[in-house]
Amino acid sequence: QVIVDDKLHPDLIVTAGSITLTFAAESNVQVGLGYTTLIELLHPEPLISKSVSSRMANMSVDEIVLHLQDTVNVNIEFKNSDGDSIRDEDLAFFEGGDLLDTPIAPFTGTKRTHAFGWQSPNNIIIKQVTPMPFTLLSVITKVTIND
C-alpha cells in the first residue's frame, strides 16, 4: 500500500526494488504491507434486573456511537448469529466542500450510525482497512429490549 503526500495511492507491486507512482509526489511517499485493524464487539447483554440477563429477550441495536481521535477512515459491519454480513457501512469523512485532490483531514469527534429494527446484529465489527490514521477512544451501543 502507498501513501503519497498524505493521500491514499492505488496499491502497487514492487518490481526490482522500486515502484512507479501514477501521479507525482510533492514531498512524501510511504510504502508498506497492508493490514486490517479489526475490532469485534461482543453482543450487548445488559441486565434487565439484578439477576435476569437480556440474552433471551428481543433486542434492537438502535445506534452505534464511535468516539474517534485523528481518524481518516473507519467501517462498521453488522453480522447475524450465523456470521453472515447484514450491513457493511463506511462512515463518511469527506465533506461536500472539500477539494478532491487534497488529503482528508483527520477527524476528532463523534460518528454515529443507526441500526435497523429488530433484526439485531449478533456481532458488530469496526475495521480500518487503509493505511491511514485511526484511533478509537470509545464505543457506545444504544439498545432497546423487549421482554
Solvent accessible surface area in square Angstrom, and as a share of the most:
residue,aa,sasa,rsa
1,Q,52,0.23
2,V,1,0.01
3,I,19,0.10
4,V,0,0.00
5,D,26,0.13
6,D,81,0.42
7,K,54,0.23
8,L,82,0.41
9,H,3,0.01
10,P,83,0.52
11,D,98,0.51
12,L,47,0.23
13,I,152,0.77
14,V,91,0.52
15,T,93,0.54
16,A,110,0.85
17,G,70,0.67
18,S,70,0.45
19,I,46,0.23
20,T,115,0.67
21,L,48,0.24
22,T,99,0.58
23,F,80,0.33
24,A,92,0.71
25,A,38,0.30
26,E,162,0.73
27,S,106,0.68
28,N,61,0.31
29,V,64,0.37
30,Q,90,0.40
31,V,78,0.45
32,G,40,0.39
33,L,176,0.87
34,G,43,0.42
35,Y,160,0.61
36,T,72,0.42
37,T,45,0.26
38,L,106,0.53
39,I,56,0.28
40,E,94,0.42
41,L,41,0.21
42,L,154,0.77
43,H,40,0.18
44,P,24,0.15
45,E,91,0.41
46,P,49,0.31
47,L,117,0.58
48,I,69,0.35
49,S,56,0.36
50,K,199,0.84
51,S,105,0.68
52,V,76,0.44
53,S,43,0.28
54,S,1,0.00
55,R,113,0.41
56,M,184,0.82
57,A,22,0.17
58,N,99,0.51
59,M,10,0.04
60,S,4,0.03
61,V,1,0.01
62,D,45,0.23
63,E,20,0.09
64,I,0,0.00
65,V,8,0.05
66,L,1,0.00
67,H,56,0.25
68,L,2,0.01
69,Q,76,0.34
70,D,70,0.36
71,T,0,0.00
72,V,9,0.05
73,N,36,0.19
74,V,0,0.00
75,N,15,0.08
76,I,0,0.00
77,E,18,0.08
78,F,0,0.00
79,K,52,0.22
80,N,41,0.21
81,S,92,0.59
82,D,119,0.62
83,G,42,0.40
84,D,86,0.45
85,S,64,0.41
86,I,47,0.24
87,R,68,0.25
88,D,82,0.42
89,E,47,0.21
90,D,106,0.55
91,L,14,0.07
92,A,75,0.58
93,F,19,0.08
94,F,85,0.36
95,E,109,0.49
96,G,84,0.81
97,G,77,0.74
98,D,58,0.30
99,L,122,0.61
100,L,157,0.78
101,D,103,0.53
102,T,57,0.33
103,P,59,0.37
104,I,61,0.31
105,A,76,0.59
106,P,76,0.48
107,F,60,0.25
108,T,84,0.49
109,G,28,0.27
110,T,53,0.31
111,K,33,0.14
112,R,137,0.50
113,T,3,0.02
114,H,116,0.52
115,A,19,0.15
116,F,53,0.22
117,G,51,0.49
118,W,128,0.45
119,Q,106,0.47
120,S,31,0.20
121,P,1,0.01
122,N,39,0.20
123,N,30,0.15
124,I,2,0.01
125,I,10,0.05
126,I,0,0.00
127,K,36,0.15
128,Q,5,0.02
129,V,72,0.41
130,T,26,0.15
131,P,43,0.27
132,M,29,0.13
133,P,63,0.40
134,F,42,0.18
135,T,60,0.35
136,L,42,0.21
137,L,108,0.54
138,S,47,0.31
139,V,42,0.24
140,I,92,0.47
141,T,45,0.26
142,K,115,0.49
143,V,41,0.24
144,T,60,0.35
145,I,55,0.28
146,N,85,0.43
147,D,133,0.69
